[in-house]
Amino acid sequence: MISAIGEDIPIIALTATATPKVQSDIVKSLEMHDPNIFISSFNRDNLYYEIRPKVNKTMLSKASFSLSKLQEANRESSMSSPESLQKK
């Protein structure tokens, strides 16, 4: 398969979780000869796992709409407040 591309072309094959058998199958399927194989842990100090409850998209949409209307009303009221008129 890879030989059809050309032997001088660098090839990289990546996988997130592969057993030794799967790794071997990848090497064979891609017809890689004497590949460098690097294996590293997926545990990273800068990553964390978090489980959140499912959000009702209809409720979220309504809350977002309500918030934007509230922000719009707040902007309009601050533009017509006596303090803002006196500054002009």
Z-matrix of the N, CA and C atoms (Angstrom, degrees):
N
C 1 1.457
C 2 1.535 1 109.75
N 3 1.312 2 117.83 1 -56.99
C 4 1.459 3 121.94 2 -178.91
C 5 1.520 4 110.69 3 -67.80
N 6 1.317 5 117.28 4 -32.46
C 7 1.466 6 120.19 5 -178.75
C 8 1.525 7 111.82 6 -61.78
N 9 1.302 8 118.09 7 -24.13
C 10 1.464 9 121.07 8 177.20
C 11 1.518 10 111.43 9 -67.74
N 12 1.332 11 117.57 10 -26.01
C 13 1.465 12 122.03 11 179.25
C 14 1.524 13 109.96 12 -77.29
N 15 1.303 14 116.56 13 -41.36
C 16 1.463 15 121.62 14 -178.34
C 17 1.513 16 109.63 15 134.67
N 18 1.314 17 115.92 16 147.24
C 19 1.459 18 120.35 17 -175.50
C 20 1.520 19 113.50 18 -77.66
N 21 1.312 20 118.43 19 -21.16
C 22 1.470 21 121.11 20 -176.61
C 23 1.526 22 112.61 21 -90.09
N 24 1.302 23 117.80 22 4.64
C 25 1.463 24 122.09 23 -178.19
C 26 1.531 25 108.79 24 -92.13
N 27 1.347 26 118.71 25 123.51
C 28 1.474 27 120.15 26 177.28
C 29 1.535 28 110.71 27 -65.57
N 30 1.297 29 116.34 28 140.13
C 31 1.461 30 122.84 29 -179.13
C 32 1.520 31 108.91 30 -125.52
N 33 1.339 32 116.27 31 139.80
C 34 1.464 33 121.04 32 174.11
C 35 1.523 34 107.76 33 -133.54
N 36 1.304 35 115.96 34 135.68
C 37 1.460 36 121.64 35 176.31
C 38 1.521 37 106.83 36 -122.84
N 39 1.320 38 117.01 37 125.93
C 40 1.464 39 121.87 38 -177.35
C 41 1.518 40 110.41 39 -119.62
N 42 1.305 41 115.23 40 145.54
C 43 1.460 42 120.58 41 174.83
C 44 1.516 43 108.36 42 -148.41
N 45 1.317 44 116.50 43 147.07
C 46 1.465 45 120.02 44 -178.51
C 47 1.522 46 111.22 45 -79.73
N 48 1.298 47 116.84 46 -46.27
C 49 1.461 48 120.51 47 -179.85
C 50 1.519 49 108.05 48 -141.30
N 51 1.313 50 116.32 49 110.59
C 52 1.460 51 120.39 50 -179.95
C 53 1.521 52 109.48 51 -134.89
N 54 1.299 53 114.51 52 130.00
C 55 1.462 54 119.62 53 175.02
C 56 1.528 55 108.40 54 -70.35
N 57 1.314 56 118.18 55 163.50
C 58 1.468 57 119.64 56 176.68
C 59 1.533 58 112.44 57 -54.42
N 60 1.322 59 117.48 58 -36.69
C 61 1.479 60 121.40 59 178.80
C 62 1.529 61 110.10 60 -63.90
N 63 1.325 62 117.21 61 -44.33
C 64 1.463 63 121.11 62 179.16
C 65 1.524 64 110.23 63 -65.39
N 66 1.317 65 117.24 64 -40.77
C 67 1.463 66 121.00 65 177.39
C 68 1.526 67 110.22 66 -58.52
N 69 1.312 68 115.80 67 -45.09
C 70 1.466 69 121.08 68 179.06
C 71 1.528 70 110.70 69 -63.37
N 72 1.316 71 117.38 70 -41.93
C 73 1.465 72 121.84 71 178.82
C 74 1.533 73 111.02 72 -62.57
N 75 1.325 74 117.21 73 -39.06
C 76 1.469 75 121.43 74 178.91
C 77 1.532 76 109.40 75 -63.44
N 78 1.319 77 116.52 76 -47.02
C 79 1.468 78 121.17 77 -179.74
C 80 1.527 79 110.08 78 -60.08
N 81 1.334 80 116.92 79 -44.59
C 82 1.471 81 120.93 80 -179.89
C 83 1.526 82 111.33 81 -67.97
N 84 1.332 83 117.36 82 -44.76
C 85 1.465 84 121.03 83 -177.59
C 86 1.518 85 112.25 84 -63.48
N 87 1.314 86 116.46 85 -36.39
C 88 1.466 87 120.40 86 -179.77
C 89 1.527 88 112.05 87 -89.04
N 90 1.334 89 115.93 88 1.80
C 91 1.464 90 122.40 89 -179.98
C 92 1.524 91 111.48 90 52.35
N 93 1.327 92 115.40 91 46.11
C 94 1.468 93 121.03 92 178.83
C 95 1.529 94 107.92 93 -86.53
N 96 1.330 95 115.93 94 133.63
C 97 1.464 96 120.98 95 -179.09
C 98 1.517 97 109.27 96 -108.19
N 99 1.310 98 116.44 97 124.50
C 100 1.466 99 123.20 98 178.53
C 101 1.536 100 112.25 99 50.81
N 102 1.340 101 117.18 100 56.18
C 103 1.475 102 119.63 101 -177.10
C 104 1.528 103 111.56 102 -76.05
N 105 1.317 104 115.71 103 152.91
C 106 1.460 105 121.33 104 168.99
C 107 1.522 106 106.42 105 -83.36
N 108 1.314 107 117.15 106 126.51
C 109 1.466 108 121.11 107 -179.20
C 110 1.524 109 107.88 108 -117.11
N 111 1.319 110 115.09 109 124.07
C 112 1.463 111 121.87 110 179.36
C 113 1.509 112 108.30 111 -114.55
N 114 1.314 113 116.34 112 129.15
C 115 1.463 114 121.65 113 179.85
C 116 1.522 115 107.91 114 -123.95
N 117 1.323 116 115.83 115 131.78
C 118 1.454 117 120.52 116 -178.56
C 119 1.520 118 108.99 117 -139.77
N 120 1.308 119 115.50 118 155.66
C 121 1.452 120 120.93 119 177.04
C 122 1.520 121 109.75 120 -72.05
N 123 1.313 122 116.15 121 148.04
C 124 1.467 123 120.34 122 176.22
C 125 1.521 124 111.03 123 -86.03
N 126 1.331 125 117.84 124 -3.95
C 127 1.457 126 121.35 125 -179.17
C 128 1.521 127 109.65 126 -74.89
N 129 1.326 128 116.58 127 114.36
C 130 1.458 129 121.74 128 -179.20
C 131 1.525 130 109.60 129 -121.23
N 132 1.337 131 116.40 130 135.29
C 133 1.463 132 120.98 131 -179.53
C 134 1.529 133 112.32 132 -63.94
N 135 1.330 134 117.22 133 -28.35
C 136 1.461 135 119.89 134 -176.98
C 137 1.529 136 113.05 135 -88.80
N 138 1.322 137 118.42 136 2.65
C 139 1.469 138 122.31 137 177.82
C 140 1.524 139 110.22 138 -114.67
N 141 1.309 140 116.02 139 149.07
C 142 1.452 141 119.80 140 175.45
C 143 1.518 142 109.65 141 -142.52
N 144 1.303 143 115.65 142 160.52
C 145 1.453 144 122.11 143 179.31
C 146 1.514 145 108.42 144 -104.34
N 147 1.315 146 115.76 145 139.91
C 148 1.456 147 120.36 146 179.30
C 149 1.522 148 108.05 147 -141.96
N 150 1.303 149 115.84 148 134.19
C 151 1.458 150 121.11 149 177.66
C 152 1.515 151 107.51 150 -109.82
N 153 1.305 152 115.79 151 123.96
C 154 1.459 153 121.12 152 -179.66
C 155 1.514 154 109.84 153 -117.80
N 156 1.323 155 116.41 154 149.46
C 157 1.464 156 118.25 155 177.21
C 158 1.525 157 110.23 156 -67.90
N 159 1.312 158 116.46 157 151.64
C 160 1.453 159 121.45 158 178.61
C 161 1.522 160 109.36 159 -64.25
N 162 1.324 161 116.34 160 137.54
C 163 1.460 162 121.43 161 -177.70
C 164 1.517 163 108.97 162 -101.17
N 165 1.316 164 115.32 163 133.90
C 166 1.453 165 121.13 164 176.01
C 167 1.524 166 107.19 165 -73.83
N 168 1.336 167 117.92 166 112.29
C 169 1.463 168 121.63 167 -173.88
C 170 1.524 169 112.01 168 -63.98
N 171 1.318 170 118.47 169 -32.00
C 172 1.460 171 120.77 170 178.93
C 173 1.518 172 109.89 171 -66.47
N 174 1.328 173 116.78 172 -44.71
C 175 1.462 174 121.03 173 179.28
C 176 1.524 175 109.85 174 -65.99
N 177 1.327 176 117.73 175 -40.38
C 178 1.453 177 121.78 176 179.49
C 179 1.529 178 110.44 177 -63.17
N 180 1.320 179 116.49 178 -42.03
C 181 1.459 180 121.01 179 178.75
C 182 1.526 181 110.84 180 -63.45
N 183 1.330 182 116.85 181 -42.63
C 184 1.464 183 120.61 182 179.24
C 185 1.527 184 110.80 183 -65.42
N 186 1.323 185 117.27 184 -39.91
C 187 1.465 186 121.33 185 179.62
C 188 1.518 187 109.88 186 -65.67
N 189 1.319 188 117.58 187 -41.51
C 190 1.451 189 121.79 188 178.95
C 191 1.524 190 110.85 189 -64.23
N 192 1.332 191 116.66 190 -42.62
C 193 1.458 192 121.55 191 178.08
C 194 1.523 193 110.12 192 -62.54
N 195 1.338 194 116.82 193 -45.05
C 196 1.465 195 121.30 194 -179.90
C 197 1.523 196 110.97 195 -62.57
N 198 1.325 197 116.86 196 -41.24
C 199 1.462 198 121.09 197 179.58
C 200 1.524 199 110.67 198 -64.06
N 201 1.327 200 117.29 199 -43.59
C 202 1.462 201 119.23 200 -179.41
C 203 1.524 202 110.74 201 -66.16
N 204 1.339 203 118.48 202 -36.39
C 205 1.466 204 121.47 203 177.07
C 206 1.531 205 109.95 204 -66.32
N 207 1.314 206 117.05 205 -40.14
C 208 1.462 207 121.59 206 178.77
C 209 1.528 208 110.27 207 -64.45
N 210 1.318 209 117.45 208 -43.64
C 211 1.463 210 121.13 209 178.44
C 212 1.527 211 110.74 210 -63.89
N 213 1.319 212 116.83 211 -40.35
C 214 1.460 213 121.39 212 178.77
C 215 1.527 214 110.54 213 -63.77
N 216 1.325 215 116.81 214 -44.43
C 217 1.459 216 121.19 215 178.96
C 218 1.525 217 110.43 216 -64.06
N 219 1.326 218 116.89 217 -38.58
C 220 1.455 219 121.72 218 179.38
C 221 1.530 220 110.45 219 -64.01
N 222 1.341 221 116.84 220 -43.33
C 223 1.470 222 120.68 221 177.86
C 224 1.531 223 110.64 222 -62.17
N 225 1.340 224 116.30 223 -44.12
C 226 1.467 225 120.42 224 -178.78
C 227 1.525 226 111.19 225 -64.37
N 228 1.333 227 116.74 226 -40.87
C 229 1.466 228 119.41 227 -178.13
C 230 1.532 229 111.00 228 -71.68
N 231 1.316 230 118.14 229 -32.45
C 232 1.470 231 119.55 230 179.35
C 233 1.523 232 110.80 231 -73.44
N 234 1.333 233 117.90 232 -25.93
C 235 1.457 234 120.58 233 178.85
C 236 1.535 235 111.65 234 -76.68
N 237 1.325 236 116.12 235 -24.80
C 238 1.473 237 118.37 236 -177.85
C 239 1.537 238 112.03 237 -109.06
N 240 1.319 239 117.17 238 13.58
C 241 1.470 240 119.54 239 179.78
C 242 1.529 241 109.97 240 -73.74
N 243 1.337 242 119.04 241 153.48
C 244 1.460 243 121.32 242 179.09
C 245 1.524 244 112.85 243 -57.04
N 246 1.332 245 117.46 244 -35.05
C 247 1.466 246 120.56 245 179.67
C 248 1.524 247 110.61 246 -63.62
N 249 1.315 248 117.34 247 -43.03
C 250 1.469 249 119.83 248 -178.10
C 251 1.518 250 110.76 249 -70.97
N 252 1.334 251 117.70 250 -29.95
C 253 1.465 252 120.00 251 178.89
C 254 1.525 253 111.28 252 -72.59
N 255 1.334 254 117.16 253 -34.92
C 256 1.470 255 121.43 254 -179.60
C 257 1.515 256 111.88 255 -69.40
N 258 1.337 257 118.09 256 -26.88
C 259 1.455 258 121.60 257 -177.94
C 260 1.516 259 111.98 258 -72.35
N 261 1.339 260 117.88 259 -19.31
C 262 1.468 261 121.24 260 -178.57
C 263 1.448 262 110.77 261 -75.45
